[in-house]
Amino acid sequence: MKISSLELLRDLTSRTRQHIAIAEELNKRSYTDLIQRPTPDSWNVLECIEHLNLYGEFYLPEIDKQIRKSDYPPQALFKSRFLGNYFAESMLPKEKLKRMKTFADKDPIGAALDSKVISKFIKQQHQMLELLRAAEKVHLGRTKVPTSISNFIKLKLGDAFRVVIYHNQRHLEQAQRALKVPQTEAGSTI
């Protein structure tokens, strides 16, 4: 994949703003809505958001650190590598979405959560917007970010942004689907 660096950053900024808007709407829902599950082993809204927060806790500081220490000037064009593009594309929601197994330390199912989870996510997304602005001043290809899988696997900064932001999009859509579960009068799912 080849794209203008500024065009990529604009697209990712737009997606992040949409994610903030979705989270703000979710934050208006009742606690009952936020904890309903589509199926007994599926995540509810709060668990979807907490999963994103757990990844944000890793990636936001790493991205910030790599931008701050990068001395590579920005380039007009961003070229994704095979691995980075594969990871990013696999995160994007699709019609026939393949379920992925999450790492145990990033699986929030059954955790005691409340709406503070959503507020934390919104705060993280504002941090993401700041990082996207800061990234305009560095090379999106030569600046590398370690992954949560291993410090030995590094992604180009542009790909790291894509992976995290597409992952957010994937699970925000999952959270929105969890709200559409039909309810009986007693409030349990059908």
VEXTIRO-625293 format. One record per residue (C-alpha): residue number from 0; residue in one letter; chain; x, y, z. Coordinates in steps of 0.1 Angstrom, whole numbers, plus 5000, padded with zeros to 4 digits. Example, Ala and Ser with C-alpha at 12.3 -4.5 7.8 and 13.67 -1.06 7.14 Angstrom:
<node 0; A; A; <5123; 4955; 5078>>
<node 1; S; A; <5137; 4989; 5071>>
# end
This chain:
<node 0; M; A; <5000; 5000; 5000>>
<node 1; K; A; <5013; 5035; 4991>>
<node 2; I; A; <4995; 5066; 5002>>
<node 3; S; A; <5003; 5103; 5009>>
<node 4; S; A; <5015; 5105; 5045>>
<node 5; L; A; <4992; 5135; 5051>>
<node 6; E; A; <4963; 5117; 5035>>
<node 7; L; A; <4969; 5087; 5057>>
<node 8; L; A; <4970; 5109; 5088>>
<node 9; R; A; <4939; 5128; 5078>>
<node 10; D; A; <4920; 5095; 5073>>
<node 11; L; A; <4932; 5081; 5107>>
<node 12; T; A; <4923; 5115; 5124>>
<node 13; S; A; <4888; 5113; 5108>>
<node 14; R; A; <4883; 5077; 5120>>
<node 15; T; A; <4895; 5087; 5155>>
<node 16; R; A; <4870; 5116; 5157>>
<node 17; Q; A; <4842; 5091; 5146>>
<node 18; H; A; <4853; 5068; 5174>>
<node 19; I; A; <4851; 5096; 5200>>
<node 20; A; A; <4816; 5104; 5187>>
<node 21; I; A; <4805; 5067; 5190>>
<node 22; A; A; <4819; 5065; 5225>>
<node 23; E; A; <4801; 5097; 5235>>
<node 24; E; A; <4769; 5082; 5223>>
<node 25; L; A; <4776; 5049; 5242>>
<node 26; N; A; <4783; 5069; 5273>>
<node 27; K; A; <4746; 5081; 5272>>
<node 28; R; A; <4732; 5046; 5274>>
<node 29; S; A; <4720; 5030; 5306>>
<node 30; Y; A; <4742; 5006; 5326>>
<node 31; T; A; <4718; 4978; 5317>>
<node 32; D; A; <4723; 4984; 5280>>
<node 33; L; A; <4761; 4986; 5285>>
<node 34; I; A; <4763; 4952; 5302>>
<node 35; Q; A; <4739; 4931; 5281>>
<node 36; R; A; <4756; 4903; 5261>>
<node 37; P; A; <4746; 4891; 5226>>
<node 38; T; A; <4755; 4855; 5238>>
<node 39; P; A; <4768; 4842; 5271>>
<node 40; D; A; <4804; 4841; 5258>>
<node 41; S; A; <4803; 4874; 5239>>
<node 42; W; A; <4816; 4907; 5252>>
<node 43; N; A; <4792; 4934; 5263>>
<node 44; V; A; <4798; 4971; 5254>>
<node 45; L; A; <4819; 4978; 5284>>
<node 46; E; A; <4841; 4948; 5278>>
<node 47; C; A; <4846; 4958; 5241>>
<node 48; I; A; <4857; 4992; 5252>>
<node 49; E; A; <4879; 4979; 5281>>
<node 50; H; A; <4897; 4956; 5256>>
<node 51; L; A; <4905; 4987; 5235>>
<node 52; N; A; <4917; 5006; 5267>>
<node 53; L; A; <4941; 4977; 5275>>
<node 54; Y; A; <4956; 4980; 5240>>
<node 55; G; A; <4957; 5017; 5243>>
<node 56; E; A; <4976; 5015; 5275>>
<node 57; F; A; <5004; 4997; 5256>>
<node 58; Y; A; <5003; 5015; 5222>>
<node 59; L; A; <4998; 5051; 5231>>
<node 60; P; A; <5029; 5054; 5253>>
<node 61; E; A; <5050; 5034; 5228>>
<node 62; I; A; <5038; 5055; 5199>>
<node 63; D; A; <5045; 5087; 5219>>
<node 64; K; A; <5080; 5075; 5228>>
<node 65; Q; A; <5089; 5066; 5192>>
<node 66; I; A; <5077; 5099; 5178>>
<node 67; R; A; <5096; 5119; 5205>>
<node 68; K; A; <5129; 5100; 5198>>
<node 69; S; A; <5125; 5099; 5160>>
<node 70; D; A; <5149; 5122; 5141>>
<node 71; Y; A; <5137; 5111; 5107>>
<node 72; P; A; <5121; 5140; 5088>>
<node 73; P; A; <5086; 5134; 5073>>
<node 74; Q; A; <5083; 5120; 5038>>
<node 75; A; A; <5055; 5128; 5014>>
<node 76; L; A; <5047; 5091; 5007>>
<node 77; F; A; <5040; 5063; 5032>>
<node 78; K; A; <5047; 5027; 5020>>
<node 79; S; A; <5033; 4999; 5041>>
<node 80; R; A; <5053; 4967; 5045>>
<node 81; F; A; <5037; 4933; 5040>>
<node 82; L; A; <5034; 4924; 5077>>
<node 83; G; A; <5021; 4959; 5088>>
<node 84; N; A; <4996; 4960; 5060>>
<node 85; Y; A; <4985; 4924; 5068>>
<node 86; F; A; <4980; 4933; 5105>>
<node 87; A; A; <4961; 4965; 5097>>
<node 88; E; A; <4938; 4950; 5071>>
<node 89; S; A; <4930; 4920; 5094>>
<node 90; M; A; <4917; 4945; 5120>>
<node 91; L; A; <4893; 4963; 5097>>
<node 92; P; A; <4857; 4951; 5102>>
<node 93; K; A; <4844; 4931; 5073>>
<node 94; E; A; <4810; 4916; 5064>>
<node 95; K; A; <4821; 4881; 5072>>
<node 96; L; A; <4842; 4889; 5102>>
<node 97; K; A; <4866; 4862; 5114>>
<node 98; R; A; <4866; 4858; 5151>>
<node 99; M; A; <4901; 4863; 5166>>
<node 100; K; A; <4914; 4849; 5199>>
<node 101; T; A; <4926; 4876; 5222>>
<node 102; F; A; <4955; 4874; 5246>>
<node 103; A; A; <4944; 4866; 5281>>
<node 104; D; A; <4958; 4898; 5295>>
<node 105; K; A; <4937; 4918; 5270>>
<node 106; D; A; <4904; 4898; 5276>>
<node 107; P; A; <4881; 4917; 5299>>
<node 108; I; A; <4852; 4892; 5300>>
<node 109; G; A; <4837; 4891; 5335>>
<node 110; A; A; <4857; 4921; 5348>>
<node 111; A; A; <4838; 4945; 5371>>
<node 112; L; A; <4834; 4975; 5348>>
<node 113; D; A; <4814; 5007; 5348>>
<node 114; S; A; <4810; 5037; 5325>>
<node 115; K; A; <4844; 5051; 5336>>
<node 116; V; A; <4857; 5026; 5310>>
<node 117; I; A; <4841; 5047; 5282>>
<node 118; S; A; <4855; 5080; 5297>>
<node 119; K; A; <4889; 5065; 5297>>
<node 120; F; A; <4886; 5054; 5261>>
<node 121; I; A; <4875; 5089; 5251>>
<node 122; K; A; <4905; 5103; 5269>>
<node 123; Q; A; <4928; 5079; 5251>>
<node 124; Q; A; <4913; 5089; 5217>>
<node 125; H; A; <4921; 5125; 5224>>
<node 126; Q; A; <4957; 5114; 5231>>
<node 127; M; A; <4956; 5096; 5198>>
<node 128; L; A; <4946; 5128; 5180>>
<node 129; E; A; <4976; 5146; 5196>>
<node 130; L; A; <4999; 5118; 5185>>
<node 131; L; A; <4985; 5119; 5149>>
<node 132; R; A; <4993; 5156; 5149>>
<node 133; A; A; <5028; 5150; 5162>>
<node 134; A; A; <5033; 5123; 5136>>
<node 135; E; A; <5031; 5150; 5108>>
<node 136; K; A; <5067; 5160; 5118>>
<node 137; V; A; <5083; 5125; 5116>>
<node 138; H; A; <5088; 5098; 5090>>
<node 139; L; A; <5059; 5074; 5092>>
<node 140; G; A; <5080; 5046; 5076>>
<node 141; R; A; <5114; 5048; 5093>>
<node 142; T; A; <5099; 5055; 5128>>
<node 143; K; A; <5092; 5020; 5142>>
<node 144; V; A; <5069; 5009; 5170>>
<node 145; P; A; <5072; 4976; 5189>>
<node 146; T; A; <5040; 4955; 5190>>
<node 147; S; A; <5021; 4942; 5220>>
<node 148; I; A; <5030; 4907; 5207>>
<node 149; S; A; <5067; 4911; 5210>>
<node 150; N; A; <5093; 4939; 5212>>
<node 151; F; A; <5112; 4921; 5185>>
<node 152; I; A; <5083; 4926; 5160>>
<node 153; K; A; <5082; 4963; 5150>>
<node 154; L; A; <5058; 4981; 5128>>
<node 155; K; A; <5063; 5013; 5108>>
<node 156; L; A; <5046; 5041; 5127>>
<node 157; G; A; <5020; 5045; 5099>>
<node 158; D; A; <5011; 5008; 5102>>
<node 159; A; A; <5010; 5009; 5140>>
<node 160; F; A; <4985; 5038; 5138>>
<node 161; R; A; <4965; 5018; 5113>>
<node 162; V; A; <4965; 4987; 5134>>
<node 163; V; A; <4954; 5004; 5166>>
<node 164; I; A; <4927; 5027; 5149>>
<node 165; Y; A; <4913; 4999; 5128>>
<node 166; H; A; <4912; 4976; 5159>>
<node 167; N; A; <4892; 5004; 5176>>
<node 168; Q; A; <4868; 5005; 5147>>
<node 169; R; A; <4864; 4967; 5148>>
<node 170; H; A; <4854; 4966; 5185>>
<node 171; L; A; <4833; 4998; 5185>>
<node 172; E; A; <4812; 4981; 5158>>
<node 173; Q; A; <4811; 4950; 5180>>
<node 174; A; A; <4799; 4972; 5209>>
<node 175; Q; A; <4772; 4987; 5188>>
<node 176; R; A; <4760; 4953; 5178>>
<node 177; A; A; <4758; 4943; 5214>>
<node 178; L; A; <4733; 4971; 5220>>
<node 179; K; A; <4710; 4956; 5193>>
<node 180; V; A; <4703; 4924; 5213>>
<node 181; P; A; <4665; 4921; 5217>>
<node 182; Q; A; <4654; 4923; 5253>>
<node 183; T; A; <4625; 4906; 5271>>
<node 184; E; A; <4603; 4925; 5295>>
<node 185; A; A; <4624; 4913; 5324>>
<node 186; G; A; <4656; 4927; 5308>>
<node 187; S; A; <4672; 4894; 5300>>
<node 188; T; A; <4682; 4886; 5264>>
<node 189; I; A; <4661; 4864; 5242>>
# end
